[in-house]
Amino acid sequence: MDFGLATEFYPEEHQYQPELFSVNNTELDLVEIIQQLHESLDPRTVFACFGKVMGQHLPMHGVTLNYKHYQFSWGRRQGLVIKQQLVCSGEAASLQYSLKSPLTPSQAQRLQLLQTLVLLPLFNATQFHEMSQQAMYDSLTKLGNRHYYTESLKKAIATAERYCNDLSLVVLDLDNFKKLNDRYGHQFGDTVLSDFGQLLTNAIRNTDQAFRIGGDEFVVVVRGDKQAASILCERILASMASLPLFEKHEIQTSLGVSQWINGEAPTSLYERADRALYRAKAAGRQCFRVDGE
């Protein structure tokens, strides 16, 4: 691990007066600290542990770190500030410490030691997180993949069962996508799939989840009843007409909706939505149908 270091000290608050504090000045138990930092592979948990350790052994209000697209924060931003720029494996990282008072030389050494201890487990955790994300998401559409869909639907059903919540499923695909792909080529097909994935991302609510489960097949897990799912279908169909590429090539979608029944298995929920999808195709495509209606 290669570090380039630049440090800045400055007061963030005008006429800041350090408050009284109590810091643990006992010898650091490095083994225990390292064990704590390696207990989790979640980056935010690792950073929170780091912040807690820093607060125990230094006059620290808080600490923040910007690394790649991550923004970690622990504690409060007030008081005196130390800024440090780091380089790890070619990636820049920016650390900012908020202090209750200036550090003594021994405290500055302690800060550097603790900082060195946290960097490797934190960067390992971010790398693991990124690899996990890649394993769960489709690289073309940025939606969840089939495996992530299977696990997410199981969890959604378990939650709905536990709290007696409504849950619905929307199954959809692109009408005549194979013909478009054969006529214009796979690059055109990839563009269509990517744009459709973005359309779904924009159409769903924060509580819903969209997935690409294969080819031009998509699924949306809706936290709500069939009426909420129907509103989503209408929003998707309306959005299709607003995309110039889709309008030019008459790219359409058909959708099927099913509402979860208490005690129902995930496969049954999907099959009912899939049957509703084929009813929509039989009705002329570019529309949706609800199971049981």
C-alpha positions in Angstrom: 0.0 0.0 0.0 1.5 3.2 -1.2 0.6 6.5 0.5 1.3 10.1 -0.5 0.5 12.4 2.4 -0.3 16.1 2.7 -1.7 17.5 5.9 -3.5 20.8 6.6 -4.5 22.3 10.0 -7.0 25.1 10.3 -9.9 26.2 12.6 -13.3 25.5 11.1 -15.2 27.7 13.6 -14.5 31.4 14.3 -12.9 31.9 17.8 -13.4 28.2 18.5 -12.8 27.3 22.2 -11.8 23.7 22.9 -14.2 22.0 25.3 -13.0 19.8 28.2 -12.7 16.2 27.2 -11.5 12.9 28.5 -9.2 10.8 26.3 -8.1 7.2 27.0 -4.3 7.6 27.2 -3.6 3.9 28.0 -1.4 1.9 25.7 -3.2 0.8 22.5 -4.3 -2.8 22.3 -3.4 -3.2 18.6 -4.5 -6.8 18.3 -7.9 -6.0 19.7 -8.3 -3.0 17.4 -7.3 -5.0 14.3 -9.8 -7.7 15.3 -12.6 -5.2 15.6 -11.8 -3.7 12.2 -11.8 -7.1 10.6 -15.1 -8.2 12.1 -17.2 -6.9 9.2 -16.9 -6.6 5.4 -19.4 -3.8 5.3 -17.4 -0.6 4.6 -19.5 1.7 6.7 -19.4 -0.6 9.6 -15.6 -0.8 9.4 -15.4 3.0 9.2 -17.8 3.5 12.1 -15.6 1.1 14.2 -12.5 3.2 13.2 -14.3 6.4 14.2 -15.2 4.9 17.6 -11.6 3.9 18.3 -10.3 7.3 17.3 -12.8 8.9 19.6 -11.7 6.7 22.5 -8.0 7.4 22.1 -7.8 11.0 20.7 -9.6 14.3 21.4 -11.8 13.8 18.3 -15.3 15.1 17.4 -15.5 13.2 14.1 -13.9 12.0 11.0 -14.9 11.8 7.3 -13.3 10.0 4.3 -14.0 10.4 0.6 -12.7 7.5 -1.5 -13.8 6.7 -5.0 -17.6 7.1 -4.9 -17.8 6.4 -1.1 -18.4 9.2 1.5 -17.9 7.9 5.0 -18.7 10.0 8.1 -18.5 9.4 11.9 -19.3 11.9 14.6 -19.6 15.7 14.2 -17.9 18.2 12.0 -16.8 21.0 14.4 -13.7 22.4 16.0 -10.2 22.2 14.7 -9.7 20.3 11.4 -6.9 18.2 10.1 -7.0 17.3 6.4 -5.0 14.5 4.8 -4.7 13.4 1.2 -3.8 9.8 0.7 -3.1 7.6 -2.3 -3.8 3.9 -2.1 -3.1 1.6 -5.1 -3.4 4.6 -7.4 -6.7 5.8 -5.9 -6.9 9.1 -4.1 -8.5 9.3 -0.7 -9.3 12.4 1.4 -9.5 12.2 5.2 -10.7 15.0 7.5 -10.5 14.9 11.3 -12.5 17.3 13.5 -10.6 17.8 16.8 -11.6 19.1 20.2 -8.1 20.6 20.6 -4.7 20.5 18.8 -2.9 17.2 19.0 0.2 16.7 21.1 3.2 15.1 19.3 2.4 11.7 20.9 -1.3 12.0 19.9 -0.3 12.8 16.3 1.8 9.7 16.3 -1.2 7.7 17.7 -3.4 9.2 14.9 -1.0 8.0 12.2 -0.8 4.6 13.7 -4.6 4.1 14.0 -5.1 5.5 10.5 -2.6 3.0 9.1 -4.4 0.2 10.8 -7.9 1.0 9.4 -6.9 1.7 5.8 -6.2 -1.9 4.7 -9.5 -3.5 6.2 -11.5 -0.5 4.9 -10.2 -0.7 1.4 -10.6 -4.5 1.5 -14.2 -4.0 2.5 -14.9 -1.5 -0.3 -13.4 -4.0 -2.8 -15.5 -6.8 -1.5 -18.6 -4.5 -1.6 -17.9 -3.7 -5.3 -17.4 -7.3 -6.2 -20.7 -8.2 -4.4 -22.4 -5.4 -6.3 -21.1 -6.8 -9.6 -22.4 -10.3 -8.7 -25.9 -8.9 -8.0 -26.4 -6.5 -10.9 -26.6 -6.8 -14.6 -23.8 -4.8 -16.2 -25.8 -3.7 -19.2 -29.0 -2.4 -17.6 -27.7 -1.7 -14.1 -30.7 -3.6 -12.7 -30.6 -6.6 -10.4 -29.8 -9.9 -12.0 -31.7 -13.2 -11.8 -30.0 -14.4 -8.7 -30.5 -11.1 -6.9 -34.2 -11.2 -8.0 -34.7 -14.7 -6.5 -33.2 -13.7 -3.2 -34.9 -10.3 -3.1 -38.4 -11.8 -3.8 -37.9 -14.4 -1.0 -37.1 -11.6 1.5 -39.9 -9.4 0.2 -42.4 -12.2 0.7 -41.1 -13.0 4.2 -41.4 -9.3 5.1 -44.9 -9.1 3.7 -45.9 -12.2 5.6 -44.5 -10.9 8.9 -46.0 -7.5 8.7 -49.2 -8.3 6.7 -48.1 -6.0 3.9 -49.3 -6.0 0.3 -46.8 -7.2 -2.3 -47.2 -7.5 -6.1 -45.1 -8.6 -9.0 -44.8 -7.1 -12.5 -43.4 -9.3 -15.3 -42.6 -7.6 -18.6 -40.7 -8.0 -21.8 -40.0 -6.1 -25.0 -42.4 -7.0 -27.9 -40.7 -8.5 -30.9 -37.2 -7.8 -29.5 -35.6 -10.7 -31.3 -36.7 -9.3 -34.7 -35.3 -5.9 -33.9 -32.0 -7.5 -32.7 -31.7 -9.6 -35.9 -32.5 -6.6 -38.1 -30.3 -3.9 -36.6 -27.6 -5.9 -34.8 -26.7 -6.7 -31.2 -25.2 -3.3 -30.5 -28.6 -1.7 -31.3 -30.2 -4.4 -29.1 -27.9 -3.6 -26.2 -28.7 0.1 -26.5 -32.4 -0.7 -26.4 -32.0 -2.9 -23.3 -29.8 -0.3 -21.6 -32.3 2.5 -22.3 -35.2 0.3 -21.1 -33.3 -0.5 -17.9 -32.9 3.2 -17.2 -36.6 3.8 -18.0 -37.5 1.2 -15.3 -35.1 2.7 -12.8 -36.8 6.1 -13.3 -40.3 4.7 -13.2 -40.2 2.6 -10.0 -40.5 4.0 -6.5 -37.7 3.9 -4.0 -39.5 1.0 -2.3 -39.7 -1.1 -5.4 -37.0 -3.2 -7.1 -36.4 -3.9 -10.9 -34.5 -6.8 -12.3 -33.4 -8.1 -15.7 -33.8 -11.9 -15.4 -32.6 -12.8 -18.9 -32.6 -11.5 -22.5 -35.4 -8.9 -22.8 -37.2 -10.3 -19.7 -37.7 -8.0 -16.7 -39.4 -8.2 -13.3 -40.4 -5.5 -10.8 -41.1 -6.3 -7.2 -43.7 -3.8 -6.0 -44.3 -3.1 -2.3 -48.0 -2.6 -2.7 -51.2 -4.1 -4.0 -52.2 -4.7 -7.6 -53.5 -1.2 -7.9 -50.1 0.2 -7.1 -48.6 -2.2 -9.6 -51.1 -1.1 -12.2 -50.2 2.5 -11.7 -46.5 1.6 -12.3 -47.5 -0.3 -15.5 -49.2 2.8 -16.8 -46.2 4.9 -15.9 -43.9 2.6 -17.8 -46.1 2.5 -20.9 -46.4 6.3 -20.9 -42.6 6.6 -20.6 -42.1 4.3 -23.6 -43.7 6.9 -25.8 -41.3 9.7 -24.6 -38.1 8.0 -25.8 -37.3 9.0 -29.4 -35.4 5.8 -30.1 -38.4 3.7 -28.9 -40.9 5.8 -30.8 -38.8 5.7 -34.1 -38.5 1.9 -34.1 -41.9 1.2 -32.5 -40.4 -0.5 -29.5 -43.1 -1.7 -27.2 -43.6 -3.7 -24.0 -46.3 -6.0 -22.6 -46.7 -6.4 -18.8 -48.4 -8.8 -16.4 -49.4 -8.2 -12.8 -50.1 -10.5 -9.9 -50.7 -9.7 -6.2 -49.2 -12.0 -3.6 -51.6 -14.2 -1.7 -50.7 -15.1 1.9 -48.7 -18.3 2.0 -48.0 -18.3 -1.8 -44.6 -19.5 -3.1 -42.4 -17.2 -5.2 -42.7 -19.4 -8.2 -46.5 -19.3 -8.1 -46.6 -15.5 -7.8 -44.3 -15.3 -10.9 -46.3 -17.8 -12.9 -49.6 -15.9 -12.4 -47.9 -12.6 -13.5 -46.4 -14.4 -16.5 -49.8 -15.7 -17.6 -51.2 -12.2 -17.3 -48.3 -11.0 -19.5 -49.3 -13.4 -22.3 -52.9 -12.2 -22.0 -51.5 -8.7 -22.6 -49.7 -9.9 -25.7 -52.9 -11.6 -26.9 -54.7 -8.3 -26.4 -52.5 -6.5 -28.9 -49.3 -5.8 -26.9 -48.2 -2.4 -25.5 -50.6 -2.9 -22.6 -50.8 -4.7 -19.2 -53.1 -7.2 -17.7 -53.8 -8.1 -14.0 -54.1 -11.7 -12.9 -57.7 -12.5 -12.0 -59.2 -9.6 -13.9 
